[in-house]
Amino acid sequence: MNRPSAAFSCPVYPSIVAASRSIEPQQPIQQTSEPTLGEFIAAVAATMRRGGHPRTAETYVATFRSFSRFLVDSRGVADLPLGNVDSPTIESYAAWLAGCRLCPNTVSFYLRILRAALSRAVDTGMIASRPQFRHVYTGIDRTVKRAITPESIGALSRLKLPAGSASALARDMFLLSFYLRGMSFVDLCHLRHTDLRGGYVTYRRRKTGRTLTIAWTAEMQRIADRHPAPASSPYLLPLINPDAPNPRWSYINTASRINRELRRLGAAIGLQQPLTLYVARHSWASIAQSKGIPLSVISQGMGHDSEQTTRIYLASLDTAVVDRANSIIISSI
């Protein structure tokens, strides 16, 4: 299938978390003795949760919720036997997603998760291997720029904000993430007092399992001092409640509140793009590249499994550099 021409920035994960709480169908299921897609995905998600991968489990469950809504709209049933998820069904689902005004990357995200689920079913011998996804787009389009400049980060750091306020916490967590080589927010939330030793912070990335060690600077310590966690908490920062019935949802709710404050602060310093926690990670990579730091060093610093992942981050850099080069070329004529 031809590659979509539009390039959008569509952060998928936050928008689907709420949909992943349940996958009980609200409409009839097409009856058969064969396991259904929903039953299989529920089993896979349960295995992922037991294996310590709740985020991946949520994406699988949310994808089925989306697919089930498509089935209800188009066929009046909420689930299908695994063997009935064929190429025409996948093509119709892709068209339905596009009709919901989702951007190409979001459509591709759902299709990739569905493809991964069906591949697991093939691996277990439940269904035969078929090229159901041959005629739909499952790539990743280049997104619009997420990184901001050092000047913008400086402006954010100089904002006069009330001590102890939600806006001050949001600003400082963004800065701390940036100072820590673009540390992801989930890793920031789970930093423990015991991770700080001898002037370094050592932690294991929850996404990849890689262990990273970063020098702990005075700027980082000042932020930690401004936002101490309760004395009874094992965590370094007051971002999640270890005693909450579901600490995972505690983290998600905190991220949502901080991103809401960051968008407001971004507008206050004149940013044209939404400011979110994820921007800190992109900005660290972007600024590192602009300073001539080798790709291999940037990749290692961010804890990526491969340099290809880092290239995806850097592919959406500000086009101003290319625009200036083009201007020079045109002016030479």
N, C-alpha and C positions, 0 to 999 in steps of 0.2 A: 504494500500500500504506500502511496506517496506520503512523504513526510509533511506534516502540517507546516504551513508557512508562518503562522503567527507564533510569537514568542511571548509567553506570559509568565508571571511569577505567581504560582499557585501553591502555597504551602498546604499540603493535603492533610497531614496528621492531625493538627488541632481541630480541624473541622469534622473529623470522623470519630473522635474519641467518644463523644456522647452517644453515638449510634451503636457502640460496641457493648453496651451493658447487657443486652439480651438478643438472642437470635430466634426466639420462639415465633413461628410464623402465625400471622393473623388471618390467613386465607387457607383454603384446602390445599393439600399436597397431592400431586399426581401419584396415585397409588401404584406400587410395584414391590416386588420382593427384593429388588436391588437397593443398596444403600443410596440415600439421596445426597446431593451436594451439601445441603445444610447439616445433615447428620455427620458427614465426613469432616466438614470444616469444624464443627463443634468438637469432635474428637481430637483433631489436630491442634486446635487452640488450647484444649485442656492439657495436652502433652507439652505444648510450648510454655504454658504457665508453670507447670511443674518443673520444667527445665530452666526456669529463671528468665524467660523471654516474654514478659507480659505485654510489652509494646507491640511485638510482632503478632502476638495472639490477637490483640485489639484490631490490628489492620486486617487480619483474615476475617474476623467476625464482622467488622464493618463492611468489608467487601461483599460478604454474603447478604447482609442487610440490603445493600444497594441492589444486588442482583435479584433478590427476592421482590423488591418493589417493582423492578422491571417486569418480572414474571406476572405479578398481580395486574399491572397495567396492561400488559400485552396478551396474557393468556388466562388470567383469572385464577391462577394457582400460585402458591408461594414457594414451591420447591420443585426440583426435578431429580429423577434418578441420575446418577453419575453418568451413565452411558448415553443419556439424552442431551447432554451438554455438547452439542455438535457445532460445526463451523457456522451454519446459518444462525444459530442461536447467539453465538458470540458476536457475529456481525450486527445482528439486531440490537444486542445489548450495547455495543459500542455506539451505534447510531442513537439509541435512547439516551445514553450518557451525554452525547454531544447536544442532543435536544434539550437537555436540562441546563444548558448554557455553562457547562463545565469546560475549563480550558483544556487544551490537548494534553498537558502533562498530568492533569488529574484523571482524565479518561484513561491515559496510558497506565497510570498507577493502579487503578482498579483492575485493568486487564492483566497487568503483570502479576498481581496477587492471585487472581483467578487462575492464571496459567500455572503459577507455582503450586497451587492447591491441586490442580488436576495432574500435574507431574508427580506429586506425591501419591496420588491414587494409582497412577501408572506403575510407580515403583513398588507398590504393595500388591500389584496384580489384580486390582479391583476392576480396572478398565484397560482396554488396549490403547496403545499410543496412536494418536491421530493429530494431524496438523490443523487443529481448530483455529489457531491464531495467525494463519498464513496471510489473511487478508485484512488484518486490523493493525493499527500502529501501536507498537509497544516500546518505542524509543523514548528518549528524554530530550525535549527541546531546550535550547539555551534559554535561561530565564533572564528577566531584566536584572539590572545591577542591584545587588543587596548591600554591597560594601559602602562605607562612608569614608570620608577623608580624615587625615589626622587633625585638620583644622576643626572639623565638625566634632570629633571626639574631644578636642580641647575645649570647645564651646560648651559641650555637655558637662564636662568636669567642672567648669567655672560657674555653672548655674547656682544661684543662691537659693537653697531649698531648706525648708524647716527641718531641724534635726529630728530624727525619729519618724518622719512622715513616710507615707507610702511612696511618694515621688522620690524621696532621698534614697530609700531602699532600692527602688527600681534602677535609678541612675548608678548607684554604687555596684549593684550586681552586674550591670552591663560592663562597667569599667573593670571589675574584678575578672570577669570572663575574658575580656580583651587582654588584660595584663597576664593572664594565665594561658597565653597562646591560643585564645579562642576556645577555652574549655566549654564543653556543652553544658547546658543548664542542669540536666539530670545529674551529671557528674559533680557540678558545683553544689547542688543540693545535698549530695551524699558524702561530701568531704567530712572527715572525722578529725577530732583533735589529735588522734593518734597518727594521722597522715602527715603531720608536721614534725619533722625531726631534723635537727642540725642545720637549720636554715634552708631546708628543702621541703616541698610537698610531693609526696609519692602516692599515686592513686592508680586504680585499674579502670580503664574506660568500660562503662557498662555496655556500650554498643559492640565493641570488638574484643574486649578482654585484654587488651594490651596495657602494659604497665608503663606509666610515664612519670618522670621526675622533673620538677621545675623549681628553679631557685625562688625562694619566698622573699620578696623584697619589702622594703619599708612601706611603699604605697599599698601593697596588699595587706600588710598588718594593720595599717590605719583604718582600712575599710572594715576588716574583721573586728577591730576594736569598737567601731561605731555601731556595729550590728551584731552583738554577741547573742549566741543561742542561750536558752535557759540552762541553768547549771546542771540540771538533770539530763540534758540531752547529750547523746554521744556525738552529735553533729557540730561542726564548726560554726555554721550559720543558721539563723532562725527561719529557714525556708520550708521545712516540713516538720510535721509533728510525729515523732516516732511512736506515740501512743494512739494515734488515730486508728479507727477500725480498718481503714484501707489507706496506708501511707502512699500508695500509688496515686490515688485520687487527690490526696493532699498536695502532692507535687504538681499535678496537672492544674489544680485550682490556683496554686501560687503562681505558676507560669502565666496563667491567663491574666491574673491581676497585675503582674509586673509588666507584661506586654501592653496592657491597656494604659498603664502609666507612661511607659516608654513612648507610645504613639503620641501622647499628649506632649511629652518633653521634646520629641523630635520636631513637632510642629512649632514649638516655642523657639527652637534654634534655627528655624527656617528650612528644615529638610523637606524635600518634595516627595520622598518615599517614606513608607511606614517604618518607624524604628522599632525593632523587636530584638529579643535576646539573640536570635540567630544572626543578626547583622554583625554582632561582635566577632563571631567566628569568621565570617566572610571578610570582615574588615582587616583582621589580623593577617589573613592570607594575602589579601590584596596589597596592603601596605608593605608586607615583607617582600613581595615580588617587585613592587615599585622601587624598593631600596636595593635591588640587585641580589637578593638572597637566593641561592640556588633552589630549584624545585625540590631536590632531594632533601634539603634541610627543612624547607617548609612542610613537606610531607611528613617527615619525622617529628617535627615540632607539633603537628596537629594530631599525631597518632593515627594517621591513615594507614590502611593495609597496603595501599599501592599508590604510586605517583599518579595513576590514572584518575583516582578519586580526587586528588588535589587539582588536577587539570580541569575537572568539572567545576570545582569551586572557582578557579581563576578564569574560566571561559566567559564569565559574565562580568568581567571588569568594565569599568566606565569606558564608553566609546570615545571620550574626550581625547584620549591619546591618539587614536586613529584619526579623529576629526582634525586635530592640530597638524598631523602629518599630511593629511589631504590638503589642508589650507596652504601649507608650505609648497606643496607640489603645484597647486593651482597658481599661486602667486609667482612662481618661477617662469610661467609662460608669458 
